[in-house]
């Protein structure tokens, strides 16, 4: 099946260039030039991936990302003309999966697209396997991770996690007691070709602590191992 990619970009030349190169790779592309059209089109066609510029007319890319994340885990690659860390952190916070700063090489973009599509395929394969064992639940005291529902519960109450927060927690939980470096976590959770840097791991660990630790400033579950990385204690 050819994946459908929604390109949201108000620069006509770049939009056409992206569509041309993605079409050559066998993807089906749809385009939108403003945020409102992007949301409407995403709801209509249910794309397999979204390439989303930040600076858009009508509704900016940040808000489009927030809207899409309310109902969908579709991979989102954000594009920006700026390289400020705050832009990257905001993009991650609202649920973007990857981030590219203009100007970028088409080869790099295609590699990022391929990595995200591959990740979704693996997630789908995993969910099919999990669905065969509906009682597949990881439990650590009052923390439960329900693999079949991709859901985390504390004291029986669901915890709202972004897709990457869930993936990170699950990987850590499956390696309880092991010291995992930031580079290892980046490679296993985000993919070997993700270029966001170790700051990405630190940010997501902080968010997870705020949601699953009784005292986030004194974590007992997601423990920092100085000079090494992180360890899940359960």
ABEGO torsion letter per residue (X at the ends): XBBBBBBBBABAAAAAAAAAAAAAAGBBBBBBABAAAAAAAAAAAGBABBBBBABBBGBBAAAAAAAAAAABABBBBBBBABABAAAAAAAAAAGBABBBBOBBBAAAAAAAAAAAAAAAAAAAAAAAAAAABAABBBBBEABBBBAAAGBBBBGGBBBBBBAAAAAAAAAAAAABGBBBBAAAAAAAAAEAABAAEAAAAAAAAAAAAAAABABAABBAABBBBBGAEBBBAX
